[in-house]
Amino acid sequence: MSFLIDDVLLEEIRDRAEIYEFISGYVDLKRSGSNYMGLCPFHSEKTPSFSVSPSKGIFKCFGCGEGGDVITFAMKRENLSFTEAIKFLAEKYNIELKKSKSSINREEEEKKKRFFEINKEAARLFFANLRESKAPLFYLQKRGLSQKTILKYGLGFAKDSWDDLKNHLLNKGYKEEDLIELNLLSSSKSKSYDRFRNRIIFPIINAKGEVIAFGGRVMDDSKPKYLNSSETPIFHKGSNLFNLNIISKEGKRDKILLVEGYMDVISLYNSGINYSVASLGTSLTENQAKIIKRYAKEVYICYDGDLAGINATNRAIDIFLSVGISPGIVSLPEGLDPDEYIKKYGKISFEGQLKSAHSYLEYRISNLREKYNLKEAKGLSDFTIAAAKILTAIKNPIEKDVYVKKFASKYKVDENVLNNYIGYLKKNTYKKEGTKVQKPKKVLNIKSGKLLAELGLISYSLKDEETYAYIKERLDIISFSNMAARIIFEELDNYYKNKMSKEDFFQGLIKKDLVTREFINNIASMEISDYEDKKIISEYLTTLERANLIRDKENILDSIEKIAGTKSSDKNTLKELINKLQEINLKLSDLNEGGQK
């Protein structure tokens, strides 16, 4: 299949195929300042001269002169053409390859172009409405926004009308069904009407300057407070950020501040702080974190201080850590959000809050402290035990030493005792009512994506019975190629039926010589998410299905080659094999296209 290679695809590949992560699969890299160094894979050398810069997204060998981005590396290392390298990386990172414009995809591209034009025209009407309407303009001015800021963000107003936008766009010649699909109109009982009514409008603009969606805010206490565009062919919430269009124009910054909402971003900009972004009505996603990583050396999170804000902050911390960012946390006093704080205390004071931001570890320990009475011996003991579990996660020994000393000094805990307990936690994997079993040291070298998917599915199946039932319903047991994984999965009915502990379950399998301790250790080392688990499970299932289809495809190709190479080839068998091959290719195509839907 010929596919479309454009700036959007290249940008997505560079975002998803993080250069350090990709190259470290080929080269043993060690940190050197903000970069990484290793032995060049393109020429023989004893002293490392091969450098990888994650912030710039490039590699360079100072010995042989080879250099480029992640696509260039794939071309040179895998001996691929440019097109082949694009396909290789797209398949590796599950990126949708669109058919070229010479194929039926031309209609889809034309549709997207039309949708951008419609959104642009809608934004113009909203902007014109704001200038003609005293109440919304007064509301924004009362919020302290300058005319310059209002213009910078293209803020607008949706009139308190059921058909103002509808009539305007229909008169421009646009089709009603397109307006409904773009989420500009809602429909009920075969009638359509304006979705945004009597709201301040925030255009959401991508890095290319195209209006991709809208957010609408009420000016009183009506509910819902915010109304946002749903996903459309040109808008995917998890892959965009509010204010990205401004951030992207000014290159890589020293820092980016993640805040909760549009008004926080705009209020900060209005006060001279132009390095904040916000997610779009959803929790932070991994794609959004990777985008932020491209533009900033340091990342700060400044969410509300209520329970919802604390939970959102903890989720964002985990997402950032998963892409290699250790975020700082800004906790504003008096429960104020950034917009409120700026208005009350000003820019200089706010930037002071950034300078005194907590590390994510300090933030988590500080939140943990609220749950215990530290004036009592038991409270302090329980708090220290819980905090030790957080400190155990620090991989860098110097960083761990700094935080242990700081914690021990602050809470008057013996440093040696704390270090011993952290060491004890690290050496243990399973927990059974206070009894620990030492974690085996030997771990399998997991390189296969298929094996990783099988281990992931086992780990999620062990999470709870409901998750196991969900996976079992969607997974054919013969999909497992690893015999140990298959055996464990087949035994899970007994595990839940007899309400066994993981320790007893695993020890029983090891005693029967059904699996090795080494394999069990790999399952124990798998990390599973507490959120978006069904999405991750779906990805594992797709990986497994794709791998099995590719295996079947290779077997069929071998058979075709053998039959075609004989003088007395069986034409009927050959035709059957070709038909099966076509079926597999269709299924693979569906899987690749479905991965981005």
VEXDREN-2710 file (C-alpha; in Angstrom, 1 decimal):
% VEXDREN-2710
k/r/px/py/pz
1/MET/0.0/0.0/0.0
2/SER/1.3/3.4/-0.9
3/PHE/0.9/5.8/2.0
4/LEU/0.9/9.6/2.5
5/ILE/4.0/11.1/3.9
6/ASP/3.4/14.6/5.1
7/ASP/4.6/16.9/7.9
8/VAL/1.8/15.7/10.2
9/LEU/3.1/12.0/9.9
10/LEU/6.7/13.0/10.3
11/GLU/5.9/15.1/13.4
12/GLU/3.9/12.2/14.9
13/ILE/6.7/9.8/14.3
14/ARG/9.3/12.1/16.0
15/ASP/6.9/12.6/18.9
16/ARG/6.1/8.9/19.5
17/ALA/9.5/7.4/18.6
18/GLU/11.4/9.2/21.4
19/ILE/15.0/9.2/20.1
20/TYR/16.7/8.1/23.3
21/GLU/14.3/5.2/23.9
22/PHE/14.6/4.0/20.3
23/ILE/18.4/4.3/19.9
24/SER/19.0/2.7/23.4
25/GLY/17.6/-0.5/21.9
26/TYR/20.7/-0.6/19.6
27/VAL/23.4/1.2/21.6
28/ASP/24.3/1.1/25.3
29/LEU/23.9/4.8/26.2
30/LYS/25.1/6.6/29.3
31/ARG/24.1/10.1/30.5
32/SER/26.5/12.9/29.9
33/GLY/25.1/16.2/31.0
34/SER/21.8/16.7/29.2
35/ASN/22.8/14.2/26.5
36/TYR/23.7/10.5/26.3
37/MET/26.9/9.0/24.9
38/GLY/27.8/5.6/23.6
39/LEU/29.9/3.6/21.1
40/CYS/29.0/4.5/17.5
41/PRO/27.0/1.7/15.8
42/PHE/28.3/2.9/12.4
43/HIS/32.0/2.5/12.8
44/SER/34.4/0.7/15.1
45/GLU/35.6/2.7/18.1
46/LYS/36.8/2.1/21.7
47/THR/36.1/5.5/23.1
48/PRO/32.4/6.7/22.9
49/SER/31.9/9.5/20.4
50/PHE/28.3/8.9/19.6
51/SER/25.9/11.5/21.2
52/VAL/22.1/11.5/21.5
53/SER/20.3/14.7/22.4
54/PRO/16.7/14.0/23.6
55/SER/15.9/17.7/23.8
56/LYS/16.8/18.3/20.2
57/GLY/15.7/14.9/18.9
58/ILE/19.0/14.2/17.1
59/PHE/22.1/12.0/17.2
60/LYS/25.6/12.8/16.1
61/CYS/28.8/10.8/15.9
62/PHE/31.9/13.0/16.3
63/GLY/34.1/10.2/15.0
64/CYS/32.6/9.3/11.7
65/GLY/30.3/12.3/11.2
66/GLU/27.0/10.4/10.9
67/GLY/24.0/12.3/12.3
68/GLY/20.3/13.0/12.0
69/ASP/17.0/12.3/13.7
70/VAL/15.2/9.1/14.6
71/ILE/14.2/8.4/11.0
72/THR/17.7/8.8/9.8
73/PHE/19.0/6.4/12.5
74/ALA/16.4/3.8/11.5
75/MET/17.4/4.2/7.8
76/LYS/21.1/3.7/8.5
77/ARG/20.9/1.0/11.2
78/GLU/18.2/-1.1/9.5
79/ASN/19.5/-0.4/6.0
80/LEU/16.1/1.0/4.9
81/SER/15.0/3.6/2.4
82/PHE/13.3/6.7/3.7
83/THR/9.8/5.3/2.9
84/GLU/10.7/1.9/4.4
85/ALA/12.0/3.6/7.6
86/ILE/8.8/5.6/8.0
87/LYS/6.8/2.3/7.6
88/PHE/9.1/0.5/10.1
89/LEU/8.8/3.2/12.8
90/ALA/5.0/3.6/12.2
91/GLU/4.5/-0.2/12.7
92/LYS/6.8/-0.2/15.8
93/TYR/4.9/2.7/17.5
94/ASN/1.4/1.8/16.2
95/ILE/1.1/5.0/14.1
96/GLU/-1.6/5.0/11.4
97/LEU/-0.4/5.2/7.9
98/LYS/-2.9/7.0/5.7
99/LYS/-3.3/6.0/2.0
100/SER/-1.7/8.4/-0.4
101/LYS/-3.7/11.2/-2.0
102/SER/-3.7/9.2/-5.3
103/SER/-6.0/6.7/-3.6
104/ILE/-9.4/7.0/-2.0
105/ASN/-7.9/8.9/0.9
106/ARG/-8.1/12.1/-1.2
107/GLU/-11.7/12.4/-0.2
108/GLU/-10.7/12.2/3.5
109/GLU/-8.0/14.9/3.1
110/GLU/-10.5/17.2/1.3
111/LYS/-13.0/16.7/4.1
112/LYS/-10.4/17.7/6.8
113/LYS/-9.5/20.7/4.7
114/ARG/-13.1/21.7/4.6
115/PHE/-13.5/21.2/8.3
116/PHE/-10.6/23.5/9.1
117/GLU/-12.3/26.1/6.9
118/ILE/-15.6/25.7/8.7
119/ASN/-14.0/26.1/12.1
120/LYS/-12.1/29.1/10.9
121/GLU/-15.3/30.7/9.8
122/ALA/-17.0/29.9/13.0
123/ALA/-14.2/31.4/15.0
124/ARG/-14.5/34.6/13.0
125/LEU/-18.2/34.8/13.8
126/PHE/-17.6/34.2/17.5
127/PHE/-14.9/36.9/17.5
128/ALA/-17.2/39.4/15.7
129/ASN/-20.0/38.6/18.2
130/LEU/-17.8/39.5/21.1
131/ARG/-17.0/42.9/19.8
132/GLU/-20.8/43.6/19.3
133/SER/-21.8/42.3/22.7
134/LYS/-21.3/44.4/25.8
135/ALA/-22.0/41.8/28.5
136/PRO/-19.3/39.2/27.5
137/LEU/-16.7/41.9/26.7
138/PHE/-17.4/43.4/30.1
139/TYR/-17.1/40.0/31.7
140/LEU/-13.6/39.4/30.2
141/GLN/-12.5/42.9/31.2
142/LYS/-13.8/42.3/34.7
143/ARG/-11.6/39.2/34.8
144/GLY/-8.7/41.5/34.1
145/LEU/-8.0/40.5/30.5
146/SER/-6.5/43.2/28.2
147/GLN/-7.6/43.8/24.7
148/LYS/-4.2/42.5/23.5
149/THR/-4.8/39.2/25.3
150/ILE/-8.3/38.9/24.0
151/LEU/-7.0/39.4/20.4
152/LYS/-4.0/37.0/21.0
153/TYR/-6.3/34.1/21.9
154/GLY/-9.0/35.0/19.4
155/LEU/-11.7/34.9/22.2
156/GLY/-15.3/35.1/21.0
157/PHE/-18.9/34.8/22.1
158/ALA/-21.7/32.5/21.1
159/LYS/-25.0/34.4/21.2
160/ASP/-27.9/33.2/23.2
161/SER/-29.5/31.9/20.0
162/TRP/-30.5/28.5/18.7
163/ASP/-29.4/29.2/15.1
164/ASP/-27.0/32.2/14.9
165/LEU/-24.0/30.0/14.0
166/LYS/-26.1/27.5/12.0
167/ASN/-27.6/30.2/9.7
168/HIS/-24.3/31.9/9.3
169/LEU/-22.5/28.8/8.1
170/LEU/-25.4/27.5/6.0
171/ASN/-25.5/30.8/4.2
172/LYS/-21.8/30.4/3.5
173/GLY/-22.6/27.2/1.7
174/TYR/-21.5/24.6/4.2
175/LYS/-23.5/21.4/4.7
176/GLU/-25.6/20.8/7.9
177/GLU/-24.2/17.2/8.3
178/ASP/-20.6/18.6/8.4
179/LEU/-21.6/21.1/11.1
180/ILE/-23.1/18.3/13.2
181/GLU/-20.0/16.1/12.7
182/LEU/-17.8/19.0/13.7
183/ASN/-19.8/19.3/16.9
184/LEU/-20.8/22.9/16.1
185/LEU/-24.5/21.8/15.9
186/SER/-26.4/19.4/18.0
187/SER/-29.3/17.4/16.7
188/SER/-32.5/16.1/18.2
189/LYS/-35.6/14.6/16.6
190/SER/-34.2/15.4/13.2
191/LYS/-33.7/19.1/14.0
192/SER/-30.3/20.7/14.5
193/TYR/-29.4/23.8/16.6
194/ASP/-26.3/25.7/17.8
195/ARG/-24.4/23.7/20.4
196/PHE/-22.6/26.7/21.9
197/ARG/-25.1/29.3/23.2
198/ASN/-24.5/32.3/25.5
199/ARG/-20.9/31.3/26.2
200/ILE/-17.5/32.9/26.0
201/ILE/-15.7/30.9/23.3
202/PHE/-12.1/29.7/23.4
203/PRO/-10.8/28.6/20.0
204/ILE/-8.4/25.6/20.3
205/ILE/-5.6/26.0/17.8
206/ASN/-2.9/23.5/16.8
207/ALA/0.8/24.1/16.2
208/LYS/0.1/24.8/12.5
209/GLY/-2.3/27.6/13.5
210/GLU/-5.5/25.7/12.4
211/VAL/-8.7/26.0/14.5
212/ILE/-9.4/22.4/15.5
213/ALA/-12.1/22.8/18.2
214/PHE/-13.8/25.1/20.7
215/GLY/-14.4/25.4/24.4
216/GLY/-17.3/27.5/25.8
217/ARG/-17.6/29.0/29.3
218/VAL/-20.7/30.4/30.9
219/MET/-20.6/33.9/32.5
220/ASP/-22.7/32.9/35.5
221/ASP/-23.2/29.8/37.7
222/SER/-25.0/27.8/35.1
223/LYS/-24.1/24.2/34.5
224/PRO/-22.0/22.8/32.8
225/LYS/-19.5/25.5/33.5
226/TYR/-17.4/24.5/30.5
227/LEU/-18.7/22.9/27.3
228/ASN/-16.0/21.5/25.0
229/SER/-15.9/20.0/21.5
230/SER/-16.1/16.3/21.3
231/GLU/-13.6/14.4/19.1
232/THR/-13.8/14.9/15.4
233/PRO/-11.8/13.9/12.4
234/ILE/-9.5/17.0/13.0
235/PHE/-9.6/17.0/16.8
236/HIS/-8.2/14.4/19.2
237/LYS/-8.1/15.6/22.8
238/GLY/-5.3/13.4/24.0
239/SER/-2.9/14.6/21.2
240/ASN/-3.4/18.4/21.6
241/LEU/-2.9/21.0/24.3
242/PHE/-4.4/24.5/24.8
243/ASN/-1.8/27.2/24.0
244/LEU/0.4/24.8/22.0
245/ASN/0.1/27.2/19.1
246/ILE/1.8/29.9/21.1
247/ILE/4.3/27.6/22.8
248/SER/5.4/26.0/19.6
249/LYS/6.2/29.2/17.8
250/GLU/8.7/30.3/20.4
251/GLY/10.8/27.1/20.3
252/LYS/12.1/25.0/23.2
253/ARG/11.6/26.8/26.6
254/ASP/13.4/26.4/29.8
255/LYS/10.1/25.5/31.5
256/ILE/6.5/24.7/30.8
257/LEU/3.7/25.0/33.4
258/LEU/0.8/22.6/33.2
259/VAL/-2.5/24.1/34.6
260/GLU/-6.0/22.9/34.6
261/GLY/-8.0/25.2/32.4
262/TYR/-8.2/27.8/29.6
263/MET/-8.7/30.8/31.9
264/ASP/-5.6/29.8/34.0
265/VAL/-3.5/29.8/30.8
266/ILE/-4.9/33.1/29.5
267/SER/-4.8/34.9/32.9
268/LEU/-1.1/33.8/33.3
269/TYR/-0.3/35.1/29.7
270/ASN/-2.2/38.3/30.5
271/SER/0.2/38.8/33.5
272/GLY/3.3/38.1/31.4
273/ILE/3.7/34.4/32.1
274/ASN/3.6/32.9/28.6
275/TYR/4.8/29.3/29.2
276/SER/1.7/27.5/30.4
277/VAL/-0.5/24.9/28.7
278/ALA/-3.6/23.0/29.7
279/SER/-5.1/19.6/28.7
280/LEU/-8.5/19.7/26.9
281/GLY/-11.2/18.6/29.3
282/THR/-9.5/15.3/30.1
283/SER/-6.7/14.0/32.3
284/LEU/-3.1/14.4/30.9
285/THR/-2.2/11.7/28.4
286/GLU/1.1/10.2/27.5
287/ASN/1.0/11.8/24.0
288/GLN/0.5/15.2/25.7
289/ALA/3.4/14.6/28.1
290/LYS/5.6/13.7/25.1
291/ILE/4.7/16.9/23.4
292/ILE/5.5/18.9/26.5
293/LYS/8.8/17.1/26.8
294/ARG/9.8/18.3/23.3
295/TYR/9.4/22.0/24.3
296/ALA/10.7/22.2/27.8
297/LYS/13.7/21.2/29.9
298/GLU/11.7/21.6/33.2
299/VAL/8.0/20.9/33.7
300/TYR/5.8/22.1/36.6
301/ILE/2.3/21.0/37.5
302/CYS/0.0/23.6/39.1
303/TYR/-3.5/22.2/39.7
304/ASP/-6.2/23.1/42.2
305/GLY/-5.5/22.0/45.8
306/ASP/-8.8/20.2/46.3
307/LEU/-9.1/16.4/46.3
308/ALA/-9.8/16.3/42.6
309/GLY/-6.8/18.4/41.9
310/ILE/-4.6/16.2/44.1
311/ASN/-5.8/13.1/42.3
312/ALA/-5.2/14.8/38.9
313/THR/-1.7/15.9/40.0
314/ASN/-0.8/12.3/41.0
315/ARG/-2.0/10.9/37.7
316/ALA/-0.1/13.6/35.8
317/ILE/3.1/12.8/37.8
318/ASP/2.8/9.1/36.8
319/ILE/2.3/10.1/33.2
320/PHE/5.3/12.4/33.2
321/LEU/7.5/9.8/34.9
322/SER/6.6/7.3/32.2
323/VAL/8.1/9.5/29.5
324/GLY/11.2/10.4/31.5
325/ILE/10.2/13.7/33.1
326/SER/10.4/14.4/36.8
327/PRO/8.0/17.3/37.3
328/GLY/8.0/20.0/39.9
329/ILE/4.8/20.6/41.8
330/VAL/3.5/24.1/42.6
331/SER/1.0/24.1/45.5
332/LEU/-0.6/27.6/45.8
333/PRO/-1.6/28.8/49.3
334/GLU/-5.2/29.4/50.4
335/GLY/-6.5/26.9/47.9
336/LEU/-6.2/29.4/45.1
337/ASP/-5.9/28.5/41.4
338/PRO/-3.4/30.2/39.2
339/ASP/-5.9/32.7/37.8
340/GLU/-7.0/33.7/41.4
341/TYR/-3.5/33.8/42.7
342/ILE/-2.2/36.1/39.9
343/LYS/-5.0/38.5/40.5
344/LYS/-4.4/38.6/44.2
345/TYR/-0.6/38.6/44.4
346/GLY/0.7/39.3/40.9
347/LYS/3.3/37.9/38.6
348/ILE/6.5/38.2/40.7
349/SER/4.9/36.4/43.6
350/PHE/3.6/33.6/41.3
351/GLU/7.1/33.1/39.8
352/GLY/8.4/32.9/43.4
353/GLN/6.0/30.0/43.9
354/LEU/7.6/28.3/40.9
355/LYS/11.1/28.7/42.4
356/SER/10.0/27.1/45.6
357/ALA/8.1/24.3/43.9
358/HIS/8.3/20.8/45.5
359/SER/9.8/17.8/43.8
360/TYR/7.1/15.2/43.0
361/LEU/8.6/13.1/45.8
362/GLU/8.2/15.9/48.4
363/TYR/4.7/16.5/47.1
364/ARG/3.6/12.9/47.6
365/ILE/5.2/12.6/51.0
366/SER/3.6/15.9/52.1
367/ASN/0.2/14.7/51.0
368/LEU/0.8/11.4/52.8
369/ARG/1.7/13.2/56.0
370/GLU/-1.9/14.6/56.2
371/LYS/-3.2/11.0/56.8
372/TYR/-1.2/10.4/60.0
373/ASN/-1.0/11.9/63.5
374/LEU/2.8/12.4/63.8
375/LYS/2.5/13.3/67.5
376/GLU/1.9/9.7/68.3
377/ALA/4.6/7.0/68.0
378/LYS/2.4/4.7/65.9
379/GLY/1.4/7.5/63.6
380/LEU/5.0/8.5/62.9
381/SER/6.0/4.8/62.4
382/ASP/3.1/4.2/60.0
383/PHE/3.9/7.4/58.1
384/THR/7.6/6.5/57.8
385/ILE/6.8/3.0/56.5
386/ALA/4.4/4.5/53.9
387/ALA/7.0/7.2/52.9
388/ALA/9.7/4.6/52.6
389/LYS/7.7/2.9/49.9
390/ILE/7.7/6.2/47.9
391/LEU/11.4/6.6/48.5
392/THR/12.0/3.0/47.3
393/ALA/11.0/4.1/43.8
394/ILE/14.0/6.4/43.4
395/LYS/16.4/4.8/41.0
396/ASN/19.3/7.2/41.2
397/PRO/21.4/6.4/44.3
398/ILE/22.6/10.0/44.8
399/GLU/19.1/11.3/44.6
400/LYS/17.8/8.6/47.0
401/ASP/20.6/9.5/49.5
402/VAL/19.7/13.2/49.4
403/TYR/16.0/12.5/50.0
404/VAL/16.6/9.9/52.7
405/LYS/18.8/12.4/54.6
406/LYS/16.3/15.2/54.2
407/PHE/13.4/13.0/55.4
408/ALA/15.3/11.6/58.3
409/SER/16.4/15.0/59.5
410/LYS/12.9/16.6/59.1
411/TYR/11.0/13.9/60.9
412/LYS/13.7/12.9/63.4
413/VAL/14.0/9.3/62.1
414/ASP/17.2/7.3/62.2
415/GLU/18.8/7.5/58.7
416/ASN/20.4/4.0/58.9
417/VAL/17.1/2.4/60.0
418/LEU/15.3/4.1/57.2
419/ASN/17.9/3.0/54.6
420/ASN/17.8/-0.6/55.9
421/TYR/14.0/-0.7/55.6
422/ILE/14.2/0.7/52.0
423/GLY/16.7/-2.0/51.2
424/TYR/14.4/-4.6/52.7
425/LEU/11.5/-3.4/50.6
426/LYS/13.6/-3.5/47.4
427/LYS/14.6/-7.1/48.0
428/ASN/11.0/-8.3/48.3
429/THR/8.4/-8.9/45.7
430/TYR/5.4/-10.6/47.2
431/LYS/3.5/-9.7/50.3
432/LYS/1.4/-12.2/52.4
433/GLU/0.1/-10.7/55.6
434/GLY/3.5/-9.3/56.7
435/THR/5.6/-12.2/55.3
436/LYS/8.0/-11.4/52.6
437/VAL/9.6/-13.6/50.0
438/GLN/12.9/-12.5/48.4
439/LYS/12.7/-11.4/44.8
440/PRO/14.7/-13.6/42.5
441/LYS/17.6/-11.8/40.9
442/LYS/17.5/-13.4/37.5
443/VAL/15.2/-11.7/35.0
444/LEU/14.5/-12.8/31.4
445/ASN/15.8/-10.5/28.7
446/ILE/12.4/-9.4/27.3
447/LYS/12.9/-8.0/23.7
448/SER/9.8/-9.5/22.0
449/GLY/6.8/-7.2/21.9
450/LYS/4.7/-10.4/21.8
451/LEU/6.2/-11.8/25.0
452/LEU/5.8/-8.4/26.6
453/ALA/2.1/-8.4/25.6
454/GLU/1.6/-11.9/27.0
455/LEU/3.3/-11.0/30.3
456/GLY/1.2/-7.8/30.5
457/LEU/-2.0/-9.8/30.0
458/ILE/-1.1/-12.2/32.8
459/SER/-0.2/-9.3/35.1
460/TYR/-3.6/-7.6/34.4
461/SER/-5.4/-11.0/34.8
462/LEU/-3.9/-11.2/38.3
463/LYS/-5.1/-7.7/39.2
464/ASP/-8.6/-8.8/40.1
465/GLU/-11.3/-11.3/39.0
466/GLU/-13.2/-8.7/37.1
467/THR/-10.2/-7.8/34.9
468/TYR/-9.4/-11.5/34.4
469/ALA/-13.0/-12.1/33.2
470/TYR/-12.7/-9.1/30.8
471/ILE/-9.5/-10.5/29.3
472/LYS/-10.7/-14.1/29.2
473/GLU/-13.8/-13.1/27.2
474/ARG/-11.6/-11.4/24.5
475/LEU/-8.6/-13.8/24.4
476/ASP/-8.3/-17.2/22.8
477/ILE/-5.9/-19.4/24.9
478/ILE/-4.1/-20.6/21.7
479/SER/-3.0/-17.0/21.2
480/PHE/-0.3/-17.5/23.8
481/SER/2.9/-18.7/22.1
482/ASN/4.9/-18.8/25.4
483/MET/4.0/-22.1/27.1
484/ALA/4.6/-20.8/30.6
485/ALA/2.3/-17.8/30.0
486/ARG/-0.4/-20.2/28.7
487/ILE/-0.1/-22.5/31.6
488/ILE/-0.5/-19.7/34.1
489/PHE/-3.5/-18.3/32.3
490/GLU/-5.1/-21.7/32.2
491/GLU/-4.7/-22.1/36.0
492/LEU/-6.3/-18.7/36.8
493/ASP/-9.8/-20.2/37.1
494/ASN/-8.5/-22.3/40.1
495/TYR/-6.6/-19.2/41.5
496/TYR/-9.8/-17.2/41.8
497/LYS/-12.1/-20.2/42.6
498/ASN/-9.9/-21.2/45.6
499/LYS/-9.2/-17.6/46.5
500/MET/-5.4/-18.3/46.7
501/SER/-2.7/-15.7/47.5
502/LYS/-0.3/-14.9/44.6
503/GLU/2.5/-16.4/46.7
504/ASP/0.8/-19.8/47.1
505/PHE/-0.3/-19.8/43.5
506/PHE/3.1/-19.1/42.1
507/GLN/4.9/-21.5/44.5
508/GLY/2.5/-24.3/43.6
509/LEU/3.3/-23.8/39.9
510/ILE/7.0/-23.8/40.6
511/LYS/6.8/-26.9/42.7
512/LYS/5.0/-28.8/39.9
513/ASP/7.8/-27.6/37.5
514/LEU/5.1/-26.0/35.3
515/VAL/6.9/-22.7/35.3
516/THR/10.3/-21.3/36.4
517/ARG/11.0/-18.8/39.2
518/GLU/12.7/-16.7/36.5
519/PHE/9.5/-16.4/34.5
520/ILE/7.4/-15.6/37.6
521/ASN/9.9/-12.8/38.4
522/ASN/9.2/-11.3/35.0
523/ILE/5.5/-11.2/35.7
524/ALA/6.2/-9.6/39.1
525/SER/8.3/-6.9/37.5
526/MET/5.6/-5.8/35.1
527/GLU/4.0/-2.5/36.0
528/ILE/0.3/-2.2/35.6
529/SER/-1.7/1.0/35.5
530/ASP/-4.5/1.9/37.9
531/TYR/-6.3/3.8/35.2
532/GLU/-6.9/3.4/31.5
533/ASP/-6.4/-0.4/32.1
534/LYS/-8.9/-1.4/29.4
535/LYS/-7.1/0.7/26.8
536/ILE/-3.7/-0.9/27.7
537/ILE/-5.2/-4.4/27.7
538/SER/-6.7/-3.7/24.3
539/GLU/-3.2/-2.7/23.0
540/TYR/-1.8/-5.9/24.4
541/LEU/-4.5/-8.0/22.7
542/THR/-3.9/-6.2/19.4
543/THR/-0.2/-6.8/19.7
544/LEU/-0.8/-10.5/20.2
545/GLU/-3.2/-10.7/17.4
546/ARG/-0.9/-8.8/15.0
547/ALA/2.1/-11.0/15.9
548/ASN/0.1/-14.2/15.3
549/LEU/-1.2/-12.9/12.0
550/ILE/2.4/-12.0/10.9
551/ARG/3.5/-15.5/12.0
552/ASP/0.8/-17.1/9.9
553/LYS/1.6/-14.8/7.0
554/GLU/5.2/-15.9/7.0
555/ASN/4.3/-19.6/7.1
556/ILE/1.9/-19.1/4.1
557/LEU/4.6/-17.2/2.2
558/ASP/7.0/-20.1/2.8
559/SER/4.5/-22.6/1.6
560/ILE/3.7/-20.5/-1.5
561/GLU/7.4/-20.3/-2.3
562/LYS/7.9/-24.0/-1.9
563/ILE/4.8/-24.9/-4.1
564/ALA/5.6/-22.3/-6.8
565/GLY/9.2/-23.7/-7.0
566/THR/8.1/-27.2/-8.0
567/LYS/7.4/-28.2/-11.6
568/SER/4.2/-30.0/-10.6
569/SER/2.7/-27.3/-8.4
570/ASP/-0.8/-27.8/-7.1
571/LYS/-2.8/-24.8/-8.5
572/ASN/-5.7/-25.4/-6.2
573/THR/-3.6/-25.4/-3.1
574/LEU/-1.7/-22.4/-4.4
575/LYS/-5.0/-20.5/-4.9
576/GLU/-6.1/-21.4/-1.4
577/LEU/-2.9/-20.2/0.1
578/ILE/-3.1/-16.9/-1.8
579/ASN/-6.7/-16.4/-0.6
580/LYS/-5.6/-17.0/3.0
581/LEU/-2.8/-14.5/2.5
582/GLN/-5.2/-11.9/1.3
583/GLU/-7.4/-12.4/4.3
584/ILE/-4.5/-12.0/6.7
585/ASN/-3.4/-8.8/4.9
586/LEU/-6.9/-7.4/5.3
587/LYS/-6.9/-8.2/9.0
588/LEU/-3.5/-6.7/9.5
589/SER/-4.6/-3.6/7.6
590/ASP/-7.7/-3.3/9.8
591/LEU/-5.6/-3.7/13.0
592/ASN/-3.2/-1.0/11.9
593/GLU/-6.0/1.4/11.0
594/GLY/-8.0/0.6/14.1
595/GLY/-5.1/1.4/16.4
596/GLN/-5.6/5.1/16.0
597/LYS/-9.4/5.2/16.0
END
